[in-house]
Amino acid sequence: MDALSAADYEGVLDLVVEIARDRSLRVPLPPSALDRIHRLIPTADTVAYWFGRPDAHRHALEVAGTYRPWTPAEDRLLDRLGFEDPLLPAADAIGRARRLSDAMTLDTYRSTEFYRRLGRRHGLDFSIATWIQLPNGEIRGLWLDSARTDFDEHDLAVLDLVARQLQRLAGGVPRRAPHPHRTGAHRLTERQAEILALAAVGRSNDEIGRDLSISSNTVRTHLENTFERLEVHTRAAAVARAWELGILPRTPRRLG
């Protein structure tokens, strides 16, 4: 997948912080969260949020973007066609992004009865999707469609990063508290993890210094050392990497 920019990491971090602050994945995402994803992946015409498996719910719970509503007759036709979309939830694809055109060629897809009778009418030419599994087995999904052009490697990489972070937020990956004796090349000290957690929720170096009763220069030095250990160059990239490694607290313990 394509390398992500600092803006990509910052956008995904803002998304995760918004969800973590105000709600969990056990309740529906706000429209503002879907709008963030839409801005991160502008190729998409629509960003749909699934609250449960698609085979249990005919349509997504919430959709960002302009779309044509389905009629009752189309719903009945969809049920009769029984099209098995390759992007439906699969055990080996939880927490990662997939692209329709990687699973079947465009010609093959456009030859299906589903596309000829329904997909084309609703602009469902190109798709990427990801699924998140909660500890209790419930499924949440993000499904992006485009009628104009296929999603590129960068789009797929952004959605993949979103998926990994949301899967970790959902609790599907065991989370360990930072520990100064953790082994591995990417370990952080307790102080580094604490500073990075404060940076993750938007604290400036001066604010972090006041929170922890240290100078802003000391904060900067800790962050620079953290970047080196995590092999990144920005705060957002460091936070995303630390979340993936399970070495960042969900919320800073000194944050009021």
C-alpha positions as a printed NumPy array, in Angstrom:
array([[  0.   ,   0.   ,   0.   ],
       [  1.075,   3.608,  -0.601],
       [  2.909,   5.503,   2.124],
       [  0.687,   7.795,   4.159],
       [  1.345,  11.49 ,   4.736],
       [  1.416,  13.376,   8.016],
       [ -1.998,  14.826,   7.084],
       [ -3.391,  11.296,   6.686],
       [ -2.148,  10.263,  10.124],
       [ -3.457,  13.469,  11.684],
       [ -6.867,  12.994,  10.075],
       [ -7.165,   9.399,  11.283],
       [ -5.983,  10.408,  14.743],
       [ -8.637,  13.157,  14.907],
       [-11.247,  10.552,  13.951],
       [-10.159,   8.094,  16.636],
       [ -9.955,  10.799,  19.32 ],
       [-13.476,  12.004,  18.452],
       [-14.894,   8.495,  18.779],
       [-12.913,   7.641,  21.922],
       [-13.899,  10.861,  23.674],
       [-17.625,  10.842,  23.047],
       [-18.704,   7.275,  22.465],
       [-17.678,   3.704,  21.771],
       [-18.329,   1.457,  18.805],
       [-21.196,  -0.105,  20.751],
       [-23.328,   2.868,  19.705],
       [-23.731,   4.375,  16.222],
       [-21.023,   6.716,  14.954],
       [-22.027,  10.376,  14.572],
       [-22.393,  11.8  ,  11.049],
       [-19.342,  13.988,  11.755],
       [-17.158,  10.862,  11.989],
       [-18.35 ,   9.642,   8.592],
       [-17.735,  13.115,   7.174],
       [-14.135,  12.913,   8.446],
       [-13.647,   9.617,   6.622],
       [-15.199,  11.13 ,   3.5  ],
       [-12.667,  13.961,   3.605],
       [ -9.808,  11.499,   4.138],
       [-10.901,   9.439,   1.114],
       [-12.479,  11.917,  -1.344],
       [-12.65 ,   9.275,  -4.095],
       [-15.754,   7.971,  -2.326],
       [-19.178,   9.236,  -3.299],
       [-20.625,   7.699,  -0.142],
       [-19.355,   6.407,   3.205],
       [-21.785,   3.968,   4.806],
       [-21.664,   2.777,   8.415],
       [-23.012,  -0.689,   9.13 ],
       [-24.258,  -1.438,  12.636],
       [-24.305,  -5.2  ,  12.353],
       [-23.725,  -7.629,   9.504],
       [-25.187,  -6.7  ,   6.083],
       [-26.933, -10.081,   5.882],
       [-28.905,  -9.098,   8.99 ],
       [-29.645,  -5.52 ,   7.876],
       [-30.644,  -4.652,   4.341],
       [-29.102,  -1.169,   4.429],
       [-26.438,   0.764,   6.32 ],
       [-27.425,   2.651,   9.462],
       [-25.877,   5.968,   8.37 ],
       [-24.516,   7.266,   5.054],
       [-22.382,  10.332,   4.33 ],
       [-22.567,  11.687,   0.795],
       [-25.261,  11.892,  -1.855],
       [-27.004,   8.669,  -2.797],
       [-30.201,   7.423,  -4.393],
       [-32.585,   5.843,  -1.854],
       [-33.584,   2.245,  -2.474],
       [-37.23 ,   1.488,  -3.194],
       [-39.171,  -1.401,  -1.611],
       [-39.238,  -3.113,  -5.014],
       [-35.443,  -2.88 ,  -5.237],
       [-35.149,  -4.328,  -1.739],
       [-37.221,  -7.322,  -2.774],
       [-35.128,  -7.757,  -5.916],
       [-31.938,  -7.595,  -3.872],
       [-33.213, -10.396,  -1.661],
       [-34.058, -12.536,  -4.701],
       [-30.703, -11.99 ,  -6.41 ],
       [-28.716, -13.209,  -3.418],
       [-25.472, -11.61 ,  -4.636],
       [-22.535, -12.607,  -2.4  ],
       [-20.341,  -9.515,  -2.397],
       [-16.634, -10.35 ,  -1.868],
       [-16.387,  -7.466,   0.619],
       [-18.84 ,  -8.955,   3.103],
       [-17.401,  -9.697,   6.576],
       [-14.918, -12.565,   6.711],
       [-12.973, -13.92 ,   9.666],
       [ -9.613, -13.359,   7.975],
       [-10.423,  -9.754,   7.025],
       [-11.467,  -8.205,  10.352],
       [ -9.664,  -4.938,  11.013],
       [ -8.259,  -4.463,   7.528],
       [ -9.412,  -2.812,   4.31 ],
       [-10.326,  -4.65 ,   1.118],
       [-11.088,  -3.471,  -2.416],
       [-13.703,  -4.991,  -4.705],
       [-11.49 ,  -4.793,  -7.779],
       [ -8.873,  -6.945,  -6.015],
       [-11.454,  -9.704,  -5.584],
       [-12.989,  -9.67 ,  -9.078],
       [-12.315,  -7.844, -12.315],
       [-14.489,  -4.908, -13.294],
       [-15.84 ,  -6.82 , -16.297],
       [-16.785,  -9.782, -14.132],
       [-18.521,  -7.563, -11.602],
       [-20.396,  -5.588, -14.233],
       [-21.632,  -8.802, -15.789],
       [-23.408,  -9.846, -12.585],
       [-27.161,  -9.533, -12.419],
       [-26.768,  -7.503,  -9.24 ],
       [-24.775,  -4.806, -11.009],
       [-26.869,  -4.769, -14.187],
       [-30.156,  -4.46 , -12.328],
       [-29.212,  -2.56 ,  -9.169],
       [-25.559,  -1.629,  -8.781],
       [-25.298,   0.521, -11.885],
       [-28.488,   2.413, -10.983],
       [-27.097,   3.273,  -7.56 ],
       [-23.542,   4.13 ,  -8.639],
       [-21.998,   1.057,  -7.003],
       [-19.172,   0.651,  -9.502],
       [-16.169,   0.644,  -7.169],
       [-16.004,  -0.227,  -3.484],
       [-13.692,  -0.608,  -0.515],
       [-14.791,  -1.835,   2.9  ],
       [-13.614,  -2.847,   6.33 ],
       [-15.212,  -4.633,   9.281],
       [-14.597,  -4.28 ,  13.008],
       [-15.463,  -6.984,  15.524],
       [-16.366,  -6.111,  19.113],
       [-15.369,  -8.428,  21.981],
       [-18.954,  -9.733,  22.168],
       [-18.854, -10.728,  18.495],
       [-20.93 ,  -7.829,  17.154],
       [-19.848,  -6.405,  13.797],
       [-19.44 ,  -2.803,  12.662],
       [-18.527,  -1.835,   9.122],
       [-17.431,   0.991,   6.854],
       [-18.306,   0.645,   3.187],
       [-17.244,   3.253,   0.628],
       [-18.634,   3.399,  -2.922],
       [-17.685,   5.366,  -6.015],
       [-19.349,   5.604,  -9.405],
       [-16.556,   7.576, -11.047],
       [-13.217,   5.914, -10.485],
       [-11.692,   3.048,  -8.569],
       [-10.068,   3.543,  -5.19 ],
       [ -6.276,   3.661,  -5.445],
       [ -3.601,   2.222,  -3.164],
       [ -3.524,   5.387,  -1.09 ],
       [ -7.279,   5.241,  -0.457],
       [ -6.921,   1.603,   0.579],
       [ -4.025,   2.442,   2.909],
       [ -6.008,   5.212,   4.63 ],
       [ -9.009,   2.944,   5.212],
       [ -6.674,   0.202,   6.418],
       [ -5.208,   2.583,   9.003],
       [ -8.712,   3.601,  10.091],
       [ -9.647,  -0.067,  10.416],
       [ -6.629,  -0.979,  12.53 ],
       [ -7.174,   1.92 ,  14.889],
       [-10.909,   1.275,  15.274],
       [-10.307,  -2.427,  15.838],
       [ -7.892,  -1.592,  18.625],
       [-10.352,   0.95 ,  20.052],
       [-13.077,  -1.704,  19.965],
       [-10.962,  -3.929,  22.177],
       [-10.449,  -6.677,  19.643],
       [ -6.693,  -6.579,  20.159],
       [ -5.332,  -7.133,  23.684],
       [ -4.084,  -3.854,  25.114],
       [ -1.099,  -3.745,  27.448],
       [ -0.172,  -0.798,  29.636],
       [  3.163,   0.812,  28.823],
       [  6.005,  -0.601,  30.863],
       [  9.576,   0.685,  31.07 ],
       [ 10.954,  -2.859,  30.833],
       [  8.918,  -3.913,  27.805],
       [ 11.209,  -5.726,  25.359],
       [ 11.495,  -4.912,  21.658],
       [ 13.002,  -2.199,  19.517],
       [  9.912,   0.024,  19.795],
       [  9.426,   0.058,  23.572],
       [  8.65 ,   3.393,  25.226],
       [  9.422,   4.469,  28.742],
       [  6.477,   5.327,  30.964],
       [  7.271,   9.036,  30.597],
       [  7.455,   8.822,  26.786],
       [  4.127,   6.995,  26.624],
       [  2.548,   9.516,  28.984],
       [  3.731,  12.475,  26.904],
       [  2.636,  10.825,  23.66 ],
       [ -0.814,  10.135,  25.126],
       [ -1.18 ,  13.811,  26.001],
       [ -0.014,  14.795,  22.527],
       [ -2.629,  12.428,  21.099],
       [ -5.462,  14.513,  22.556],
       [ -4.085,  17.77 ,  21.2  ],
       [ -1.899,  19.097,  24.045],
       [  0.905,  21.416,  22.921],
       [  4.441,  21.049,  24.276],
       [  3.816,  23.946,  26.675],
       [  0.548,  22.422,  27.896],
       [  2.13 ,  18.998,  28.364],
       [  4.962,  20.628,  30.291],
       [  2.48 ,  22.295,  32.63 ],
       [  0.519,  19.04 ,  33.023],
       [  3.623,  17.097,  34.008],
       [  5.579,  19.898,  35.715],
       [  8.461,  19.729,  33.256],
       [  9.813,  22.212,  30.714],
       [  8.581,  22.353,  27.124],
       [ 12.178,  21.646,  25.994],
       [ 12.112,  18.408,  27.992],
       [  8.791,  17.515,  26.348],
       [ 10.296,  18.145,  22.922],
       [ 13.305,  15.959,  23.722],
       [ 11.053,  13.115,  24.893],
       [  8.991,  13.383,  21.725],
       [ 12.068,  13.395,  19.494],
       [ 13.333,  10.262,  21.228],
       [  9.901,   8.699,  20.85 ],
       [  9.86 ,   9.437,  17.107],
       [ 13.258,   7.782,  16.766],
       [ 12.175,   4.675,  18.677],
       [  8.977,   4.328,  16.65 ],
       [ 10.732,   5.173,  13.35 ],
       [  8.318,   7.993,  12.466],
       [  8.599,  11.741,  11.931],
       [  5.337,  13.284,  13.188],
       [  3.185,  13.225,  16.317],
       [  0.229,  11.723,  14.499],
       [  2.321,   8.943,  12.988],
       [  3.852,   8.22 ,  16.408],
       [  0.444,   7.959,  18.043],
       [ -0.89 ,   5.669,  15.33 ],
       [  2.199,   3.463,  15.551],
       [  2.044,   3.289,  19.349],
       [ -1.617,   2.332,  19.24 ],
       [ -0.849,  -0.488,  16.808],
       [  1.917,  -1.774,  19.076],
       [ -0.312,  -1.637,  22.15 ],
       [  2.033,   0.655,  24.054],
       [ -0.129,   3.767,  24.373],
       [ -2.742,   4.263,  27.115],
       [ -6.295,   4.736,  25.845],
       [ -6.399,   8.046,  27.781],
       [ -3.615,   9.879,  29.595],
       [ -3.867,   9.242,  33.311],
       [ -3.076,  12.854,  34.157],
       [ -5.524,  14.391,  31.725],
       [ -8.246,  16.228,  33.561]])
